Amino acid sequence: MKKSTWLPLLLLIYLAIMCYIGRAEFYAGNYLFYFGIIGATLLCIILLHIFLKRGGTIGRRRRQS
């Protein structure tokens, strides 16, 4: 399994656990804070996946030439 796949997947599992732990904020009515943090973290995970995938492709091209 490639690093560009397992690292974001591991971070998604971590995010799910943190969402469960932070559900008190949701129940307290801090919806913007709760979903804002989740959205920002998902954006970071998606960007990490894209950059790791791109870096692996560039590295493979350099090794071939």
C-alpha positions in Angstrom: 0.0 0.0 0.0 1.4 3.4 -1.0 2.2 6.1 1.6 -0.1 8.5 -0.2 -3.0 6.1 0.7 -2.3 4.8 4.2 -1.2 8.0 5.8 -4.4 10.0 4.9 -6.5 6.9 5.9 -4.8 6.8 9.3 -5.5 10.5 9.7 -9.1 9.9 8.8 -9.4 7.3 11.5 -7.8 9.7 14.0 -10.3 12.4 12.9 -13.2 10.1 13.5 -12.0 9.4 17.0 -11.5 13.1 17.7 -15.0 13.8 16.4 -16.4 11.3 18.9 -14.3 12.8 21.7 -15.4 16.4 20.8 -19.1 15.7 20.5 -19.6 17.7 23.7 -19.0 20.8 21.6 -21.6 19.7 19.2 -24.2 19.1 22.0 -23.3 22.4 23.5 -24.5 24.2 20.4 -21.1 25.1 19.0 -22.0 23.8 15.5 -19.7 26.2 13.5 -16.7 25.4 15.7 -17.3 21.6 15.5 -17.9 21.4 11.8 -15.3 24.0 11.0 -12.6 22.0 12.7 -13.8 18.9 10.9 -13.9 20.7 7.5 -10.4 22.2 8.0 -9.0 18.9 9.0 -10.6 17.1 6.0 -9.2 19.8 3.7 -5.7 19.2 5.1 -6.0 15.5 4.7 -7.2 15.8 1.1 -4.3 18.2 0.3 -1.8 15.9 1.9 -3.1 13.0 -0.2 -2.8 15.0 -3.4 0.7 16.2 -2.6 2.0 12.8 -1.5 0.5 11.2 -4.7 2.1 13.9 -6.8 5.4 13.6 -5.1 5.4 9.8 -5.7 4.8 10.3 -9.4 7.6 12.9 -9.7 10.0 10.7 -7.8 9.2 7.7 -10.0 9.8 9.7 -13.2 13.2 10.9 -11.9 14.2 7.3 -11.1 13.2 6.1 -14.5 15.3 8.7 -16.4 
